[in-house]
Amino acid sequence: MTRPDAGDDELMAAVREGTVGLLGVLFERHAPLLHAFFRRRGFPRGAAEDLVQDVFLRVLRYRASWRADGPFAAWLWRFAVNVGHDAQARRRNEGRRTSGVGAGSDRAAPPVEATTSPDPGDDPARAPIELEESAVLHAALARLRPEERSVVELRFFGGCDAADLARRFDCTVGAARVRLHRAMVRLRSLLTAREGMAGAIGVRHHEES
């Protein structure tokens, strides 16, 4: 029997074989990063929560297709990218429909292709790339050890500087910087392994505060 404290891949293998209740453990582990991912893409809090649910619904629906030849996090974040693309396309499409084609016109706004993905004013050629790069970053974060993930999230998503980290972890400022540096080294190695995306996403030497 698979224990709830097992690794992601072992849990997903159990879910695939029918122990779907363990999907809740995976949800608890990954939902915060998924939510942050969608929020950083401009979705309101409630919409981001709905998109996280959509990601895990797809995981449940396609659980039989998961293969243990790659990390669960990478497979999960492919769903996140697709859900994000779909949501951005719907958002742009709805904006076009509500704007109409002119005052008093009875004609509906022309359909928008599903590949259209940014909000008005964003660069449509760049947005899908940024979405996928952000997903690569979050997938790598999901593979960090809990203590590593925590310090990186607090620094970059929580806005904590070295002094804040020292207070959070009850250590000296120097020790906090060392902890962050080690976590960043491991994060960069994971990102480099994922098609050399570390530089593209901008995860370089930001650990100094």
N, C-alpha and C positions, 0 to 999 in steps of 0.2 A: 504493500500500500504506500502510495506517495505521500510524504509528509508536506505540510504547508510551508515549511522552511526550506524545501528543496529548491534547486536552481530553476531558472526560467524554462530551460529546455526540457527538463524532467517533468515539470508541471504541465507544459504544453503537450508533451507526449501523453500524459494521463488524460488531459482534456480531449485529445484526439481519439483516445480509446474509449471515451464515454464518461469519464469522471468530470463532468462539466462544472461541478461546483467549485473546482479548483481554479476556474477562470476568474473567480472573485479575488483570489490571492494575486493573480497577475494584474487584475484591474487596480487593486490597491497599490501595487508597486509602480505601475506605469502611468496611471491616470494623472497624477500631478504634473509630470513632464509633458504629457500630451496636452493637458489643459493650458500650460504655459506656452507651448508651441502655437496653439490656435490663437491664444490671446495676443501673442507677439505678431501674428499675421493680421491683426486688426479686428478679430471677431469679438463681440461683446461677451461678457461673462456667461450669460445664459446660453448663447449660441455655442460657445466653446464647450460647455458642458454637454450639450446635445451632440456635438461632433465627436467628443470622446466616447459617448455611448455608441455612436454610429461605428466608430473604429472597432469596438469590441463586439458589436453585433456581426460585423464582417468576419472577425476572428472566429466567432462561434459558427457562423454559417459555412465558412470555408475551412474549418478545423481539420477535415480529412485530407486537405491538400498540403498541410504542413509537413515538411521533411526535416529531419534532424541533421541535415548536412550543412546547416548554417545557423547562426544564433537567432533565437526567437526575436530579439529586439530588432534585428534588421528586417525580418518578415513583418513584424508589427508595424514598423515605421513605413513600410511600403503601403500598407493600408492607410496610414495617416496622411501620406502624400496624396493618395487618390481621393480620400475624403475631403482634404483641403482643396484640391483642384475642383472637385464637384461643387463644393459649397461656394467657392469664389465665382464659378461660372453661373450658379443660380443667382448669386447676389448681383452680378453684373446684368444678367438677363432681366431680373426683376426691376432694376433701376431703369433699364431701357424701356420696359413696358410701362412703368408708372410715368415716365416723362412723356410718352406718347410721341406723335409725329407732328404736333402742332395743335394749337387751341381750337377746339370745336371739331376736330377730326374724328370720324367714326372708325377710321382704320386702326388696326392694332399695330403696335411697333413691330418692326421686322425682327425675325428670330435672330438670336445671337448664338454663334457656334459654341459648342461645349468646351472648346479649348480656350475661350476667352476667360481670363482669370483674375486680373486685378481690379480694384476699385477704380472709378474714373479718376484720372490724374496720376495713376501709377504707370510705370513702364510695362506694357503688356508683354514685351519680349523678355524682360528681366524677371518678372514676378514668379513664373514657374520655376526658374532656376533657383531663385532665393528660397522658395518653398522647399525644394528638394535639398538644398544645402543645409537649411535649418533642420530638416528631418534627419540628415546625416549626423549633425551635431547632437541632436537629442537622442538618436539611437546609440551614439557613442557614450553619452552621459548615462544611459540606462545600463551600460555594461560596466561602469565603474563600480567599485566596492562602495557600500553604503556611506562609509565615512568620507570617501573621496568625493562621491556625488554631492554630499551635503555641503562640503566646503566650497565646491565650485558653484553650486546653486546659490548659496548665500552671497558669494562674492559678485556673481554676474547677474543673477536674477533678483536677488534680495538687496543689492546695492551696499553690502557690508564692506568696509575697508578692513585693513589688517587689525586695527584696534578693536573693531566690532567682532571680528572673528576670534580674537584672543579672549574677549569676554564670553562669547558663546561657548567656546571649547575649554574655558578655564585654564588658559595657558599664557605664556608670554607672547608679545607681539612677534618676536623672532621665531618662536615655535609655530605660530599661526602661519607666518610667511613660508616656513619650511613645509608645513602640511599642504598649503595651497600649491606650492611649487611642485611637490611630488605628484599631487593629483593632476596638475596641468601637464606634467611630463607624460603621465599615463594616458591622459585624454588625447594629447597630440599624437601619441603612438597609435591609438585606436583610429583616429581620424586619418592619419597617413596611410594606414592599412586599407582604409576605405577610399581608394582612388585618389589619394593625395589631396584631400579636400581641406586639410587643416589651414593652409594659407588662404584658400579661397573664402573660407568662412571667417577668417580673421582671428583664429585662436592662436595667438603667438605668445608674446611675452607680457601679457596683461596681468600677471600675478602680482607684480610689484605695486604697492599702494603708497 
